[in-house]
């Protein structure tokens, strides 16, 4: 599909925070709804049948999301990732992908999904301009996955989504596995074995204290070094340099040529110093950290007669005042922090 690029006003002038970190990446949550109830994200006792999701009228429209992205592209943002909740639950998502792909300066347009609806939408998403996809998968046995997701799903359906994405031209697919001690650390070798030689990249993620409803305790964190040791004991590894500036995953290659594997070590080896990421919630709030307590509401500007200049100035003020380094300071905290925003609300 041939798309006409939509130019943004002005030059690509990066905005920097108080620690001199530029704003380069934007994660956009398009819905707070999900079809799973993973224990580390949306535990069912909190997000059960009585849970009230965001009303439809509070969600940003596709046009409002595209406007924010266009303004941010003028400030150096080149990477956009669509998240949720589960983003494929948002109706007609390929239309939003097409709108964002047309914005000048957006060179990397990705999606994070649990994969359950991916098989039926992969080709439409690719045709609309999606460049990459990441699929969350925490185990390869149905019993293990169902216990984690708290839903009657099958591994086969998620793997079919990965295959469909690859067939549509979205390979290599990144596969995110959140590893939690006592739940699925025993699944790491099998996951590594399955994705070796596939061209896809398994990424092992330390269980993080995002939000306050998942009952996070440090004892359930499996450090990245321990996960790598478990893999390297069977298949020797060698470190690789980052693929791009600000990349959060540490990359390692299999010495036998079977591909690569990554780890994300937000707990044991924080990477706050190189974080260039902002997050936009489905109802229009900007968060400058995954572990933030509160966001900044852009809807009053988006739904008034204010022009793009006012929107840009507001975003400049928000990012310019940023000093977040929660992961780096976590161990030094003298008391529990205030209630943090939930992962299901702003994406991972």
C-alpha positions in Angstrom: 0.0 0.0 0.0 1.4 3.4 -1.0 0.9 6.0 1.7 1.3 9.8 1.5 3.4 11.1 4.4 1.8 13.8 6.5 4.3 16.4 7.4 4.5 17.9 10.9 5.1 21.6 11.4 8.6 22.8 12.2 11.9 21.0 12.5 12.5 17.8 14.5 13.7 19.6 17.6 14.3 17.1 20.5 13.0 18.1 23.9 15.2 17.0 26.9 14.3 16.3 30.6 16.2 17.5 33.7 18.7 14.6 33.3 19.3 15.5 29.6 17.4 12.5 28.3 15.7 13.2 24.9 12.1 12.2 24.2 12.4 9.6 21.3 9.8 6.9 22.0 6.1 7.0 22.7 3.9 4.1 23.9 0.2 4.6 23.2 -2.4 2.6 25.1 -5.5 2.4 23.0 -7.7 0.6 25.5 -7.7 -0.5 29.2 -9.6 -3.7 28.4 -8.0 -7.1 28.1 -9.2 -10.6 27.4 -6.8 -12.1 29.9 -6.4 -11.7 33.7 -2.7 -12.3 34.1 -1.7 -12.4 37.8 1.1 -9.9 37.4 -1.0 -7.3 35.5 -4.8 -7.6 35.9 -5.5 -10.0 38.8 -9.1 -11.2 38.5 -10.0 -10.4 42.1 -9.4 -6.7 41.3 -10.4 -6.7 37.6 -13.5 -9.0 37.8 -16.9 -8.7 36.2 -17.7 -5.7 38.4 -14.6 -3.7 37.3 -15.6 -0.5 35.5 -13.5 0.1 32.4 -13.0 3.5 30.8 -16.2 4.8 29.2 -16.0 5.0 25.4 -16.4 8.8 25.4 -13.3 9.2 27.6 -11.0 7.3 25.1 -9.0 9.3 22.7 -10.2 9.1 19.2 -7.8 7.9 16.5 -7.7 11.5 15.2 -6.7 12.8 18.7 -4.0 10.1 19.0 -2.6 10.9 15.6 -2.5 14.6 16.5 -0.4 13.9 19.6 1.9 11.7 17.6 2.3 14.3 14.9 3.2 17.0 17.5 5.7 14.7 19.2 7.3 13.7 15.9 8.2 17.4 15.5 10.1 17.0 18.8 12.2 14.0 17.8 9.9 11.0 18.5 10.5 8.4 15.8 9.3 5.3 17.6 5.6 4.5 18.5 4.4 1.4 20.1 0.6 0.6 20.4 -0.3 -1.2 23.7 -3.3 -1.7 26.0 -4.8 -3.5 27.8 -5.0 -5.7 24.8 -4.7 -3.3 21.8 -6.4 -5.7 19.3 -9.6 -5.3 21.2 -9.8 -1.7 20.0 -12.1 -1.7 17.0 -10.6 -1.0 13.5 -7.1 -0.7 14.9 -5.5 -1.0 11.4 -7.1 2.4 10.6 -5.1 4.0 13.4 -1.9 2.2 12.2 -2.4 3.7 8.8 -2.9 7.2 10.2 0.3 6.9 12.3 2.4 5.3 9.6 1.6 8.4 7.4 3.2 10.8 9.8 6.6 12.1 8.7 9.3 11.1 11.2 7.7 8.0 12.5 10.0 5.3 11.3 9.2 2.5 13.7 5.6 1.6 14.4 5.2 -1.4 16.6 2.5 -3.3 18.5 2.5 -5.4 21.8 -0.2 -8.0 22.0 -1.1 -11.2 23.8 -1.5 -12.8 20.3 -4.9 -14.2 20.8 -6.5 -12.0 18.0 -3.3 -11.6 16.0 -3.8 -14.4 13.4 -7.0 -12.7 12.0 -5.5 -9.2 11.9 -1.8 -9.6 11.2 -2.0 -9.0 7.4 -4.3 -6.0 7.7 -1.9 -4.4 10.3 1.1 -5.0 8.1 -0.7 -3.6 5.0 -1.6 -0.5 7.1 2.0 0.2 7.9 2.9 -1.7 11.1 6.6 -2.5 11.1 7.1 -4.8 14.1 5.1 -6.8 16.6 5.8 -8.2 20.1 3.8 -11.0 21.5 3.5 -11.8 25.2 3.8 -15.5 26.0 4.8 -16.8 29.5 4.8 -20.6 29.0 4.6 -23.3 26.4 2.3 -25.7 28.3 -1.4 -24.9 28.4 -1.7 -25.7 32.1 1.1 -23.3 32.9 -0.1 -20.5 30.7 -3.7 -20.8 31.9 -2.5 -20.6 35.5 -0.6 -17.4 34.7 -3.3 -15.8 32.5 -6.2 -17.0 34.6 -8.1 -17.7 31.4 -8.9 -20.9 29.4 -6.6 -20.1 26.5 -4.3 -22.3 24.4 -0.6 -21.9 23.6 -1.4 -23.1 20.1 -3.6 -20.0 19.4 -0.8 -17.6 20.5 1.8 -19.5 18.4 -0.7 -19.3 15.4 -0.7 -15.5 15.9 3.1 -15.4 15.8 3.2 -17.5 12.6 0.6 -15.2 11.0 2.6 -12.1 11.9 5.7 -13.7 10.4 3.8 -14.7 7.3 2.5 -11.2 6.9 6.1 -9.8 6.9 6.3 -8.8 10.5 9.2 -11.1 11.3 11.3 -11.3 13.4 8.6 -11.3 16.1 9.8 -10.5 19.7 8.3 -12.8 22.3 8.1 -11.3 25.8 8.1 -13.7 28.8 7.6 -12.3 32.3 9.4 -14.7 34.6 8.1 -15.0 38.2 9.7 -17.3 40.8 7.4 -20.0 41.9 5.2 -19.6 38.8 7.1 -20.1 35.5 10.9 -19.9 36.0 11.0 -23.7 35.2 9.6 -22.8 31.7 12.6 -20.8 30.6 14.7 -23.6 29.0 11.7 -24.9 27.1 10.8 -21.4 25.8 14.4 -20.9 24.8 14.5 -24.2 23.0 11.3 -23.5 21.1 12.3 -20.2 19.7 15.9 -21.1 18.8 16.3 -21.4 15.0 13.0 -19.7 14.4 14.4 -16.2 13.7 12.2 -14.8 16.5 13.7 -13.3 19.6 12.6 -14.5 23.1 13.0 -11.8 25.7 13.1 -12.8 29.4 11.6 -10.0 31.6 12.1 -9.6 35.3 8.8 -9.5 37.3 8.3 -5.7 38.0 6.5 -3.8 40.6 4.2 -1.9 38.1 1.1 -0.6 39.8 -0.1 -1.8 43.2 -2.6 -4.6 42.5 -0.3 -7.4 41.5 1.1 -8.2 44.9 4.7 -7.8 43.9 7.4 -9.0 46.2 11.1 -9.0 45.6 11.4 -12.7 46.4 9.5 -13.5 43.3 11.9 -11.7 41.0 14.2 -14.0 39.0 17.3 -11.9 38.2 18.3 -11.6 34.5 21.7 -13.1 35.3 20.0 -16.2 36.7 17.8 -16.6 33.7 20.8 -16.3 31.3 22.7 -18.8 33.3 19.9 -21.3 32.9 19.9 -20.9 29.2 23.7 -20.7 28.7 24.1 -24.0 30.7 22.5 -25.7 27.6 23.4 -23.3 24.8 26.4 -21.1 25.3 25.8 -17.4 24.7 27.8 -14.3 23.8 26.8 -10.7 24.4 25.7 -8.5 21.5 25.7 -4.6 21.4 22.4 -2.8 21.5 20.5 -2.7 18.2 19.5 1.0 18.8 20.1 3.8 21.2 17.9 3.5 24.3 17.1 -0.2 23.8 16.0 -1.7 27.1 16.8 -5.4 26.4 20.3 -6.8 26.7 21.0 -8.9 23.7 22.9 -12.3 23.5 23.5 -14.6 20.6 23.7 -18.4 20.7 27.2 -19.5 19.8 25.8 -22.3 17.7 24.2 -19.8 15.3 20.6 -20.5 16.5 19.7 -16.8 16.8 19.5 -14.5 19.8 17.8 -14.1 23.1 17.3 -11.0 25.3 16.8 -10.1 28.9 15.1 -7.0 30.4 16.5 -6.3 33.9 14.5 -3.4 35.3 14.9 -4.7 38.9 18.5 -6.1 39.0 20.2 -3.7 36.6 18.0 -0.6 36.0 18.4 1.4 32.8 16.8 4.7 33.9 19.7 6.7 32.7 19.0 5.9 29.1 15.2 6.0 29.2 13.7 8.1 26.4 10.1 6.8 26.7 6.8 8.6 27.4 3.5 6.9 27.7 0.0 8.0 26.6 -3.0 6.4 28.3 -6.1 5.5 26.4 -7.9 8.5 28.0 -5.2 11.0 27.1 -2.8 11.2 30.1 0.9 11.5 29.5 3.1 9.5 31.9 6.9 10.0 32.0 7.7 6.7 33.8 6.3 3.2 33.9 6.2 3.5 37.6 4.6 6.9 37.8 2.0 8.0 40.4 0.1 10.4 38.2 -0.1 11.6 34.6 -0.8 14.8 32.8 -4.2 15.1 31.1 -4.0 16.3 27.5 -7.7 16.0 26.7 -8.7 19.6 27.7 -6.2 20.8 25.0 -7.2 18.1 22.5 -10.9 18.8 22.8 -10.7 22.6 22.9 -9.9 25.2 20.3 -6.2 25.1 21.3 -3.8 24.7 18.4 -0.9 22.3 18.0 1.5 25.0 19.4 -0.3 24.9 22.8 -0.2 21.1 22.8 3.5 21.1 22.0 4.2 23.6 24.7 2.4 21.5 27.3 4.3 18.4 26.3 7.6 20.4 26.4 6.7 21.4 30.0 5.9 17.9 31.0 9.0 16.3 29.6 11.2 19.2 30.5 10.3 18.8 34.2 11.0 15.1 34.2 13.5 13.6 36.7 12.0 10.1 37.0 14.5 7.3 37.8 12.3 5.0 39.9 14.0 1.7 39.1 17.4 3.1 40.0 16.1 4.5 43.3 13.9 1.6 44.2 16.4 0.0 46.6 17.0 3.2 48.4 13.3 4.0 49.1 12.8 4.4 52.9 9.1 4.0 52.8 6.4 2.5 50.4 5.7 4.8 47.5 2.2 6.2 46.8 -0.2 4.1 44.7 1.4 3.7 41.2 -0.4 3.6 37.9 -1.4 0.1 36.7 0.3 -1.6 33.8 -3.1 -2.4 32.2 -3.8 1.4 32.0 -0.6 2.6 30.3 0.8 -0.6 28.8 4.1 -2.2 29.7 
